[in-house]
């Protein structure tokens, strides 16, 4: 399986495992600052209701060559900093390598979830809030264990099925977004889009409020109807309509 399919499989695992939980993708909390660089670090997913976060590791952007040992060490140190900073702020972070043994990665996720449950049980949260968080974590752990069982029995087949399910899920989401985008486009300010994106160039780094940072790979059209293709870091390439991202996209 390709990196793309492995990522899709893990997106589906998280969608199923954390079903019903508030989810914040590609988020950089104000408290998650690397003390060595004073720059914010990113989480791929944050589930604030149960104080759990997920960060994917071991991925390289399209066109990026093999990382040096020094770069790999820096990545490892940043991941450890994320874990420590999250823990200091009451969040349990699961660092997942989508290309590694899926059962091993699920075991790591389950360890983090169990630790989150213990932390919530010992916290000073209000009784009702604590009860809800404990119940939610119990559901997440149960579903994660079910998925792990399937991966243990038929790892490749299960990953392929999960990747296909994510594709179908994303297609459904895209259909809903397309309907809302049509209405949003009518309200968009084309002049604003033209002014903001007239200086964009291929190869330029930009930042999206939801998808994070990435590199522009293609520009098609002009003004408000321009279609901007961006390869987001550690993610797939997305094509966005200028008139719909005037308030969401900026230079990195």
BADREN-533304 format. One record per atom (N, C-alpha, C): x, y, z. Coordinates in steps of 0.2 Angstrom, whole numbers, padded with zeros to 4 digits, always signed. Each point is the difference from the previous one (the first is absolute). Example, Ala and Ser with C-alpha at 12.3 -4.5 7.8 and 13.67 -1.06 7.14 Angstrom:
# BADREN-533304
+0066-0028+0039
-0004+0006+0000
+0004+0006+0000
-0002+0005-0004
+0004+0006+0001
-0004+0005+0003
# end
This chain:
# BADREN-533304
+0004-0006+0000
-0004+0006+0000
+0004+0006+0000
-0002+0005-0003
+0004+0007-0001
-0001+0004+0007
+0004+0005+0001
-0001+0004+0005
-0006+0003+0001
-0003+0002-0006
-0007+0004-0001
-0005-0005+0003
+0000-0006-0002
-0005-0005+0002
+0001-0002+0008
+0006+0000+0002
+0001-0001+0007
-0003+0006+0004
+0001+0006-0002
-0002+0006+0003
-0008+0000+0000
-0003-0002-0005
-0007+0000-0001
-0003-0006+0005
+0004-0005+0001
-0003-0005+0004
+0000+0002+0008
+0006+0004+0001
+0000+0003+0007
-0005+0005+0001
-0001+0004-0005
-0006+0005+0001
-0006-0003+0001
-0002-0006-0003
-0006-0004+0001
+0000-0003+0007
+0006-0002+0002
+0000-0003+0007
-0001+0005+0005
+0002+0006+0000
-0001+0006+0004
-0007+0002+0000
-0003+0000-0006
-0007+0002-0001
-0005-0005+0003
+0002-0006+0000
-0004-0005+0003
+0001+0000+0008
+0006+0000+0002
+0002-0001+0007
-0003+0006+0004
+0001+0006-0003
-0002+0006+0004
-0007+0003-0003
-0004-0005-0003
-0007+0002-0002
-0004+0004+0005
-0002+0006-0001
-0004+0003+0005
+0003+0005+0004
+0007+0000-0001
+0004+0005+0004
+0002+0006-0003
+0000+0006+0003
+0002+0006-0003
+0007-0001-0002
+0001+0002-0007
+0007-0001-0003
+0002+0007-0003
+0006+0001+0002
+0004+0006-0003
+0006-0002-0004
-0001+0000-0007
+0006-0002-0004
+0005+0005-0001
+0006-0002-0001
+0006+0005-0002
+0000+0006+0005
+0000-0001+0006
+0000+0006+0005
+0006+0001+0003
+0002+0006+0002
+0006+0002+0004
-0002+0004+0006
-0002-0003+0005
-0002+0003+0006
+0005+0006+0003
-0003+0005+0003
+0005+0005+0002
+0005-0002+0005
-0002-0006+0004
+0005-0002+0005
+0005-0005-0003
-0001-0002-0006
+0005-0005-0003
+0006+0003-0004
+0004+0003+0004
+0006+0004-0003
+0007-0004+0002
+0003-0001-0006
+0007-0003+0001
+0005+0005+0004
+0002-0002+0006
+0004+0005+0004
+0007+0001-0004
+0002-0004-0004
+0006+0001-0004
+0000+0005-0005
-0006+0000-0003
-0001+0005-0006
-0005+0005+0001
-0004+0000+0005
-0005+0004+0002
-0006+0000-0005
+0000-0005-0004
-0005+0000-0005
-0005-0006+0002
-0007+0001-0003
-0005-0004+0002
+0001-0007-0004
-0002-0005+0003
+0001-0007-0003
-0008-0002-0001
+0000-0004-0005
-0007-0002-0003
-0002-0007+0003
-0006-0001+0001
-0003-0006+0001
-0005-0002-0006
+0000-0006-0002
-0004-0002-0006
-0007-0001+0002
-0001-0002+0007
-0007+0000+0002
+0000+0001+0008
-0005+0004+0002
-0001+0001+0007
-0007-0001+0002
-0001-0004+0005
-0007-0002+0002
+0000+0003+0007
-0002+0007+0001
+0000+0003+0006
-0005-0003+0005
-0005-0003-0002
-0005-0003+0005
+0003-0005+0004
+0005-0004-0002
+0003-0005+0004
+0007+0001+0001
+0003+0006-0002
+0007+0002+0001
+0004-0005-0003
-0001-0002-0007
+0005-0004-0003
+0001+0003-0007
+0006-0001-0002
+0003+0003-0007
+0003-0006-0004
+0001+0001-0006
+0003-0004-0004
+0005+0004-0005
+0006-0003-0001
+0005+0003-0004
+0003-0006-0005
+0000+0001-0006
+0003-0005-0005
+0007+0002-0001
+0004-0005+0000
+0007+0001-0001
+0003-0005-0005
+0006+0001-0002
+0003-0004-0006
-0002+0001-0007
-0003+0006-0001
-0003+0002-0006
+0005+0005-0004
+0000+0000-0006
+0004+0005-0004
-0005+0003-0005
+0001+0006-0001
-0004+0004-0005
+0002-0003-0007
-0005+0001-0005
+0001-0002-0007
+0006+0004-0003
+0005-0004-0003
+0006+0004-0003
+0006+0000+0005
-0002-0001+0007
+0006+0001+0005
+0004-0006+0000
+0007+0001+0000
+0004-0006-0001
+0001-0003+0007
+0004-0005+0000
+0001-0004+0007
+0003+0004+0005
-0003+0000+0006
+0003+0004+0005
+0007-0002+0003
+0004+0005+0002
+0006-0002+0003
-0001-0002+0007
+0005-0004+0003
+0000-0002+0007
-0001+0006+0004
+0003+0006-0001
-0001+0006+0004
-0008+0002+0000
-0003+0000-0006
-0007+0002-0001
-0004-0005+0004
+0001-0006-0001
-0004-0005+0004
+0001+0001+0007
+0006+0001+0003
+0001+0002+0007
-0004+0006+0002
+0000+0005-0004
-0004+0006+0001
-0008-0001+0001
-0002-0004-0005
-0007-0002+0000
-0002-0004+0006
+0005-0005+0002
-0001-0004+0006
-0001+0005+0006
+0005+0005+0001
+0000+0004+0005
-0006+0005+0001
-0003+0002-0006
-0006+0004-0001
-0006-0005+0003
+0000-0006-0002
-0005-0004+0002
+0000-0001+0007
+0006-0001+0003
+0000-0001+0008
-0002+0007+0003
+0002+0006-0003
-0002+0006+0003
-0008+0000+0000
-0003-0002-0006
-0007+0000+0000
-0003-0004+0006
+0002-0006+0001
-0002-0004+0005
+0000+0003+0007
+0006+0003+0001
+0001+0003+0007
-0004+0006+0001
-0001+0005-0006
-0004+0006+0001
-0007-0002+0001
-0003-0005-0004
-0007-0002+0000
-0001-0003+0007
+0004-0004+0003
+0000-0003+0007
-0001+0006+0005
+0005+0005-0001
+0000+0005+0005
-0007+0004+0000
-0003+0000-0006
-0007+0003+0000
-0006-0004+0000
+0001-0006+0003
-0005-0005+0001
-0003-0003-0006
+0004-0001-0006
-0002-0003-0006
+0005-0006-0001
-0003-0006-0001
+0004-0006-0002
+0001-0001-0007
+0006+0000-0003
+0002+0000-0007
+0002-0007-0002
-0004-0002-0005
+0002-0006-0004
+0004+0002-0006
+0006-0003+0000
+0005+0001-0006
-0001-0006-0005
-0002+0001-0006
-0002-0006-0004
+0004+0000-0006
+0004-0005-0002
+0003-0001-0006
-0005-0004-0005
-0003+0003-0005
-0005-0004-0004
+0003-0006-0004
+0007+0001-0001
+0003-0005-0004
+0003-0006+0004
+0000+0000+0006
+0003-0005+0005
-0006-0005+0001
+0002-0005+0003
-0005-0006+0002
-0006+0003+0003
-0006-0001-0003
-0006+0003+0002
-0002-0002+0007
+0001-0007+0002
-0002-0002+0006
+0005+0003+0006
+0006+0001-0002
+0004+0003+0005
-0002+0007+0001
-0002+0004-0005
-0002+0007+0000
-0007+0000+0004
-0004-0005-0001
-0006+0000+0004
+0001-0001+0007
+0005-0004+0002
+0002-0002+0007
+0002+0007+0003
+0004+0004-0004
+0002+0006+0003
-0006+0005+0001
-0005+0000-0005
-0006+0004+0001
-0004-0002+0006
-0001-0006+0001
-0003-0003+0006
+0003+0002+0006
+0007+0000+0001
+0003+0001+0006
-0001+0008+0001
+0000+0004-0005
-0002+0007+0001
-0007+0001+0003
-0004-0003-0003
-0007+0000+0002
-0002-0002+0007
+0004-0006+0002
-0001-0002+0007
+0003+0005+0005
+0006+0003-0002
+0003+0005+0004
-0005+0006+0001
-0003+0002-0006
-0005+0006+0000
-0006-0002+0005
-0002-0006+0000
-0005-0002+0004
+0002+0001+0008
+0006-0003+0001
+0002+0001+0007
+0001+0007+0002
+0002+0004-0004
+0002+0007+0002
-0007+0004+0001
-0005-0002-0004
-0007+0003+0001
-0003-0002+0006
+0001-0007+0002
-0003-0002+0006
+0003+0003+0006
+0007+0002+0000
+0003+0003+0005
+0000+0008+0000
-0004+0003-0005
+0000+0007-0001
-0005+0003+0005
+0000+0007+0000
-0004+0003+0004
-0006+0003-0004
-0001-0003-0006
-0006+0002-0004
-0006+0000+0004
-0005+0004-0002
-0007-0001+0003
-0003-0007-0001
-0004-0002+0004
-0002-0007+0000
-0003-0002-0006
-0005+0004-0003
-0003-0001-0006
+0005+0000-0006
+0004+0004+0000
+0005+0001-0005
+0005-0006+0000
+0002-0002+0006
+0004-0006+0001
-0004-0007-0003
-0006+0000+0002
-0004-0006-0002
+0000-0001-0007
-0002+0006-0004
-0001+0000-0007
+0007-0002-0003
+0006+0003+0002
+0006-0001-0003
+0002-0008+0001
-0001-0003+0006
+0001-0007+0001
-0004-0004-0004
-0007+0001-0001
-0004-0004-0004
+0002+0001-0008
+0002+0006-0002
+0003+0001-0007
+0006-0004-0001
+0005+0000+0005
+0006-0003-0001
-0001-0008+0000
-0005-0002+0004
-0001-0007+0000
-0003-0003-0007
-0004+0004-0003
-0002-0001-0007
+0005+0000-0005
+0005+0005+0000
+0005+0000-0004
+0005-0006+0001
+0001-0002+0006
+0005-0005+0001
-0003-0007-0002
-0007+0000+0000
-0003-0007-0002
+0000+0000-0008
-0001+0005-0003
+0000+0000-0007
+0008-0001-0003
+0004+0003+0004
+0007+0000-0002
+0003-0008+0001
-0003-0003+0005
+0002-0007+0001
-0003-0004-0005
-0006+0001-0003
-0004-0003-0005
+0004+0000-0006
+0003+0006-0002
+0003+0001-0006
+0007-0003+0000
+0003+0000+0006
+0007-0003+0001
-0001-0008-0001
-0006-0003+0002
-0001-0007-0001
+0000-0002-0007
-0003+0004-0004
-0001-0001-0007
+0007+0001-0004
+0004+0005+0003
+0007+0001-0003
+0004-0006+0002
-0001-0003+0005
+0005-0005+0003
-0002-0006-0005
-0006-0001-0001
-0002-0006-0004
+0002+0000-0008
-0002+0006-0003
+0001+0001-0007
+0003+0007-0001
+0006+0001+0002
+0002+0007-0001
+0000+0004-0006
+0002-0003-0006
+0000+0003-0006
-0007+0001-0003
-0004-0006+0001
-0007+0001-0003
-0004+0005+0004
+0001+0000+0007
-0003+0005+0004
+0002+0007-0002
+0006+0001-0001
+0003+0007-0002
-0003+0002-0006
+0000-0004-0005
-0003+0001-0007
-0008+0002+0001
-0003-0004+0004
-0007+0002+0001
-0001+0006+0003
+0004+0002+0005
-0001+0006+0003
+0002+0006-0004
+0005-0001-0004
+0002+0006-0005
-0006+0001-0005
-0003-0006-0002
-0006+0001-0005
-0006+0004+0004
-0001-0002+0006
-0005+0003+0004
+0001+0007+0000
+0006+0002+0002
+0002+0007+0000
-0002+0004-0006
+0002-0003-0006
-0001+0003-0006
-0008+0001-0001
-0004-0005+0002
-0007+0001-0001
-0003+0005+0005
+0003+0000+0006
-0002+0005+0005
+0002+0007-0003
+0006+0001-0002
+0002+0007-0003
-0004+0002-0006
-0002-0005-0004
-0004+0002-0006
-0007+0003+0003
-0003-0003+0005
-0006+0002+0003
+0001+0007+0003
+0006+0001+0003
+0001+0007+0003
+0001+0005-0006
+0003-0002-0005
+0001+0005-0006
-0006+0002-0003
-0005-0005+0000
-0006+0001-0003
-0004+0006+0004
+0001-0001+0007
-0004+0005+0004
+0004+0007+0000
+0006+0000-0001
+0004+0006+0000
-0001+0003-0007
-0001-0004-0005
-0002+0003-0007
-0006+0004+0001
-0005-0003+0003
-0007+0004+0001
+0001+0006+0003
+0004+0000+0006
+0001+0006+0004
+0004+0005-0004
+0005-0002-0004
+0004+0004-0003
-0003+0004-0006
-0005-0003-0003
-0004+0003-0005
-0003+0007+0003
-0003-0001+0006
-0003+0005+0003
+0005+0006+0003
+0005-0003+0002
+0006+0005+0003
+0003+0004-0006
+0000-0003-0006
+0003+0003-0005
-0004+0006-0002
-0006+0000+0000
-0005+0005-0001
+0001+0006+0004
+0003-0001+0006
+0001+0005+0005
+0007+0003+0001
+0004-0004-0004
+0007+0002+0000
+0002+0006-0003
+0005+0004+0002
+0002+0006-0002
+0006-0001-0005
-0002+0000-0007
+0005-0002-0005
+0006+0005+0000
-0002+0006+0001
+0005+0006+0000
+0006-0002+0005
-0003-0002+0006
+0005-0002+0006
+0005-0005-0002
-0003-0005-0004
+0003-0006-0002
+0006+0002-0005
-0002+0004-0004
+0004+0002-0006
+0006+0004+0003
-0001+0004+0005
+0005+0004+0003
+0005-0004+0004
-0003-0005+0003
+0004-0004+0005
+0004-0005-0003
-0002-0003-0006
+0004-0006-0003
+0003+0002-0007
+0000+0006-0002
+0003+0002-0006
+0008-0001+0000
+0003+0000+0006
+0007-0001+0001
+0002-0007+0001
-0004-0005+0000
+0002-0007+0002
+0004-0003-0006
+0004-0004+0002
+0004-0003-0005
+0001-0008+0002
+0001-0004-0005
+0002-0007+0001
+0006-0001+0004
+0000-0004+0005
+0006-0001+0004
+0000+0004+0007
-0005+0004+0000
-0001+0005+0006
-0003-0004+0006
+0002+0001+0006
-0003-0003+0006
-0005+0005+0002
-0006-0004+0002
-0006+0004+0003
-0002-0004+0006
-0005+0003+0003
-0003-0003+0006
-0007+0001+0000
-0004-0006+0001
-0007+0000+0000
-0003-0001+0007
-0005+0003+0002
-0002+0000+0007
-0002-0007+0002
-0002-0004-0004
-0002-0007+0002
+0005-0005-0002
+0003+0001-0006
+0005-0006-0002
+0007+0001+0001
+0002+0006+0003
+0007+0002+0002
+0004+0002-0006
+0006-0001+0001
+0005+0003-0005
+0001-0005-0006
+0001+0003-0006
+0002-0004-0006
+0003+0004-0005
+0001-0003-0006
+0003+0003-0006
-0004+0000-0006
-0001+0006-0003
-0004+0000-0006
+0003-0004-0006
-0004-0004-0003
+0003-0004-0005
-0003+0002-0007
-0005+0003+0000
-0003+0003-0006
-0005+0005+0001
-0001+0005-0005
-0005+0005+0000
-0003+0000-0007
-0007+0000+0000
-0003-0001-0006
-0006+0005+0000
+0000+0005-0005
-0005+0005+0000
+0002+0007+0003
-0004+0004+0000
+0001+0007+0003
-0005+0002+0005
+0002+0005+0004
-0005+0003+0004
-0004-0004+0005
-0006+0001+0001
-0004-0004+0005
-0001-0007-0002
+0001-0001-0007
-0002-0007-0003
+0007-0004+0000
+0005+0003+0002
+0007-0004+0000
-0001-0006+0005
+0003-0006-0003
+0000-0006+0004
+0007-0001+0002
+0001+0000+0007
+0007-0001+0003
+0001-0007+0003
+0005-0003-0003
+0002-0007+0002
+0005+0000+0005
+0000-0003+0006
+0004+0001+0005
+0002-0007+0003
+0006-0002+0001
+0002-0006+0003
+0002+0002+0007
-0005-0002+0005
+0001+0001+0007
+0005-0004+0003
+0004+0002+0005
+0005-0004+0003
-0003-0006+0003
+0003-0006-0002
-0002-0006+0003
-0007-0002-0002
-0003+0003-0005
-0007-0001-0002
+0000-0001-0008
-0006+0000-0002
-0001-0001-0007
-0001+0007-0004
+0001+0000-0006
-0001+0006-0004
-0008+0002+0000
-0001+0006+0001
-0007+0003-0001
-0001+0006-0005
-0005+0000-0003
-0001+0006-0005
-0006+0004+0003
+0001+0006+0001
-0004+0005+0003
-0002+0006-0004
-0006+0002+0000
-0003+0006-0004
+0002+0006+0004
+0003+0005-0004
+0003+0006+0003
-0006+0004+0004
-0006+0000-0003
-0005+0004+0003
-0002-0003+0006
+0001-0006+0002
-0002-0003+0006
+0005-0001+0005
+0006+0002-0001
+0005+0000+0005
+0004+0007+0001
-0004+0005-0002
+0003+0007+0001
+0002+0001+0007
-0004-0002+0005
+0001+0001+0007
+0003-0006+0003
+0002-0005-0003
+0003-0006+0003
+0007-0001-0002
+0002+0003-0005
+0007-0002-0003
+0005+0007+0000
+0006-0002+0003
+0004+0006+0000
+0008-0003-0001
+0004+0005-0002
+0007-0002-0001
+0003-0003+0007
+0004-0005-0001
+0003-0003+0006
+0006+0004+0003
# end
